[in-house]
Amino acid sequence: MRKTSILLGSFFICLLMLSGRQLVIPYQKDTVLEKVAALYTANFIKFQNEVDSLAALANKASSVNEWEGLKSQVEKTRLAYKEIEFIFDYYQTYYNGTYINGAPLPKVSEYFEAEKVIPPGGLQALDETVYGEASNENLQHIKVLAKGLKERVDFIANIHLPVHLKSSQIIECIRSGIVRIFTLGLTGYDTPGSVNGLKESVVSWQSMETTFLYFEAGISPEAKAQFEAIKKHFTKGQEHIKSQYPF
C-alpha cells in the first residue's frame, strides 16, 4: 500500500510538472512543396537576371555589328524562361500570354476597351525580330522590346514571388507543360524566328522531370509502380526529343 501510494504520488507530481510546461508539437513541413518553391524561385530569378542582361545589352548596342551578341542573349533568356514556364503560365496565364511569351501579334486589353490594343511584345516578338534582318530599324525595335520585357518581368516578380504551391496544382502544371511542348514547342509555333523549339522543349522537359522527382520520397507503396512508369516515360521522352535535332 505504501509503495503504491509513493508510486501514484510520483506519477501525480510528474503530471503536474508536465502541465506546467507548454506542450510543443513539431510543425510538419511539406518538404516537397518547399523544394519545388525554392527551385522555382531560383529559376525565376535566373530568368529575371537574363532579362536584365538582355535589356542592358540592347540599350548599349549602337550598331548591327552587335547583332550576334543580341541573338545569343535572346536564346539564353528564352532557355531560362523555359525552366519556369510550366508553373508560371499556370499561375499567371493572362499576364504570360499578353506580356511575357504570347504570340507576336496585337492583343486586345483584358477589359476589352475598344481603344486599348496592346502591341506585340515579349519573348516571341524578340525571337522573331532578332532572327530577322540585321537592320538599324530592327535594332531599335529590339531595344523597345527588351526594355518592355524587363519592366513586365520586374513588375510581376514583385507580386508573384514567393509563390504558394499545392501538390495537386504542381501535377496540373506538369500536365499542361507537357501539352504545351507537343502543341507549341515541337510545332515551332513558340519560336517563330529561331525555330529553336526542340532545344527549348528539352529544357522544359528536364525542369518538369526534376520537379516531378521531388515527389518520389513520399510515394505510397501501391503507387510506386505507376511512379516508376512515369519516370521511364520522362527519360524516353527526353531521349526522343534530343534524337530529332535539328528541327
C-alpha positions in Angstrom: 0.0 0.0 0.0 2.8 2.4 0.9 4.7 1.6 -2.3 1.5 2.1 -4.3 0.9 5.5 -2.7 4.5 6.5 -3.4 4.2 5.4 -7.0 0.9 7.2 -7.5 2.3 10.3 -5.8 5.3 10.3 -8.0 3.2 9.9 -11.1 0.9 12.8 -10.0 3.9 15.0 -9.4 5.2 14.2 -13.0 1.8 15.2 -14.4 1.9 18.5 -12.5 5.4 19.2 -13.9 4.3 18.4 -17.4 1.2 20.6 -17.1 3.4 23.5 -16.1 5.2 23.3 -19.5 3.9 24.3 -22.9 3.3 21.3 -25.0 5.0 21.9 -28.3 4.0 19.8 -31.3 6.6 20.0 -34.1 5.3 21.5 -37.3 5.3 19.0 -40.1 6.5 20.8 -43.2 5.8 19.7 -46.7 9.3 19.4 -47.9 8.2 18.7 -51.5 6.4 22.0 -51.8 9.3 23.8 -50.1 11.8 22.2 -52.5 9.7 23.0 -55.6 9.0 26.5 -54.5 12.8 27.1 -53.8 13.8 25.7 -57.2 11.1 27.7 -59.0 12.1 30.9 -57.2 15.8 30.4 -58.0 14.9 29.7 -61.7 12.7 32.7 -61.8 15.5 35.0 -60.5 17.8 33.4 -63.1 15.3 34.3 -65.8 15.0 37.8 -64.4 18.8 38.2 -64.5 18.9 37.1 -68.1 16.2 39.6 -69.0 18.3 42.3 -67.2 21.4 41.3 -69.2 19.4 41.4 -72.5 17.9 44.9 -71.7 21.4 46.2 -70.8 23.0 44.7 -73.9 20.3 46.1 -76.2 20.4 49.5 -74.6 24.1 50.0 -75.2 24.1 48.4 -78.7 24.9 51.1 -81.2 25.2 49.2 -84.5 24.2 45.9 -86.2 27.7 44.7 -85.5 26.5 43.6 -82.1 23.6 41.6 -83.6 25.1 38.1 -82.9 25.5 39.0 -79.2 21.9 40.1 -79.0 20.8 36.9 -80.7 22.8 34.8 -78.3 21.4 36.6 -75.3 17.8 36.3 -76.5 18.4 32.5 -76.8 19.8 32.4 -73.2 16.9 34.4 -71.9 14.3 32.1 -73.6 16.0 28.9 -72.3 16.0 30.4 -68.8 12.3 31.1 -69.2 11.6 27.6 -70.3 12.7 26.3 -66.9 9.8 28.2 -65.2 7.2 28.3 -67.9 5.1 25.3 -66.9 4.5 26.8 -63.4 4.5 30.5 -64.4 1.9 30.1 -67.2 -0.4 28.1 -64.8 -0.5 30.8 -62.2 -0.1 33.9 -64.5 -1.8 32.7 -67.7 -3.2 36.0 -68.9 -0.1 38.0 -68.0 2.2 35.5 -69.6 0.2 35.4 -72.8 -0.1 39.1 -73.0 3.3 40.4 -71.9 5.9 37.6 -71.5 5.6 34.9 -74.1 2.5 35.4 -76.1 2.2 35.3 -79.9 3.9 38.3 -81.6 0.5 39.8 -82.5 -1.5 42.8 -81.3 -3.7 41.9 -78.3 -7.0 43.3 -77.0 -7.0 44.6 -73.4 -8.1 42.3 -70.7 -11.0 44.6 -70.1 -12.0 44.8 -73.8 -11.6 48.5 -74.1 -12.3 49.4 -77.7 -9.4 51.9 -77.9 -6.9 49.7 -75.9 -4.8 47.5 -78.2 -1.6 46.1 -76.8 1.2 46.0 -79.4 3.3 42.8 -79.9 5.9 42.2 -77.1 7.7 39.6 -75.1 9.9 36.7 -75.9 8.3 35.5 -79.1 8.4 39.0 -80.6 12.1 39.2 -79.6 12.8 35.8 -81.2 11.1 36.8 -84.4 12.9 40.2 -84.6 16.4 39.1 -83.6 16.3 36.4 -86.3 15.1 38.8 -88.9 17.1 41.3 -90.9 20.0 42.9 -89.1 19.0 46.5 -89.6 19.1 49.7 -87.6 15.3 49.7 -87.6 15.1 46.2 -86.1 17.8 47.1 -83.6 15.7 50.0 -82.3 12.7 47.6 -82.1 14.8 45.1 -80.1 15.7 47.9 -77.7 12.0 48.7 -77.1 11.0 45.0 -76.8 13.9 44.3 -74.3 13.1 47.3 -72.2 9.4 46.4 -72.1 10.1 42.8 -71.2 12.3 43.9 -68.3 9.6 46.2 -67.0 7.0 43.5 -67.2 9.2 40.8 -65.5 10.3 43.1 -62.7 6.7 44.1 -62.1 5.3 40.5 -61.9 8.2 39.3 -59.8 7.2 41.7 -57.0 3.6 40.3 -56.8 4.3 36.7 -58.0 7.1 35.7 -55.6 7.1 34.0 -53.2 4.8 31.6 -55.0 2.4 29.4 -52.9 2.1 26.0 -54.3 -0.2 23.0 -53.8 0.8 19.4 -54.6 -2.2 18.9 -56.9 -1.5 22.1 -58.7 2.1 21.2 -59.3 0.9 18.0 -61.1 -1.5 20.0 -63.1 1.3 22.4 -64.0 3.4 19.5 -65.3 0.4 18.1 -67.3 -0.2 21.5 -69.0 3.5 21.8 -69.6 3.7 18.5 -71.4 0.7 19.6 -73.6 2.4 22.9 -74.3 5.5 21.0 -75.5 3.8 19.0 -78.2 1.3 21.7 -79.3 3.6 24.8 -79.2 7.2 23.6 -78.8 7.5 20.7 -81.3 5.5 22.5 -83.9 7.8 25.5 -83.8 4.9 27.9 -83.0 6.7 29.2 -79.9 9.9 30.1 -81.8 8.8 31.9 -85.0 12.3 33.2 -85.8 14.9 30.9 -84.4 12.9 27.7 -84.9 14.7 26.5 -81.7 11.6 24.6 -80.4 13.3 21.3 -79.8 16.2 22.7 -77.7 13.7 24.7 -75.6 11.4 21.7 -75.3 14.2 19.6 -73.8 14.9 22.4 -71.2 11.1 22.5 -70.3 11.0 18.7 -70.1 14.1 18.5 -67.8 12.6 21.1 -65.5 9.3 19.3 -65.2 11.1 16.0 -64.6 13.2 17.5 -61.8 10.1 18.9 -60.2 8.2 15.6 -60.5 11.0 13.6 -58.9 10.7 15.6 -55.7 7.5 13.6 -55.0 9.4 10.2 -55.0 10.2 10.1 -51.3 6.5 10.4 -50.3 5.0 7.9 -52.8 2.9 5.2 -51.2 3.9 1.6 -52.0 0.8 1.0 -54.0 1.6 3.9 -56.3 5.3 3.0 -56.7 4.8 1.1 -60.0 3.0 4.0 -61.6 5.6 6.4 -60.4 8.4 4.3 -61.9 6.5 4.0 -65.2 6.2 7.8 -65.4 9.9 8.2 -64.6 10.7 5.9 -67.6 8.4 8.0 -69.8 10.3 11.1 -68.8 13.6 9.5 -69.7 12.4 8.1 -73.1 10.6 11.4 -73.9 13.8 13.4 -73.4 15.9 11.0 -75.5 13.3 11.1 -78.3 13.3 14.9 -78.5 17.0 15.1 -78.5 17.2 12.5 -81.3 15.1 14.7 -83.6 17.8 17.5 -83.8 17.9 19.6 -85.9 14.3 20.9 -86.1 
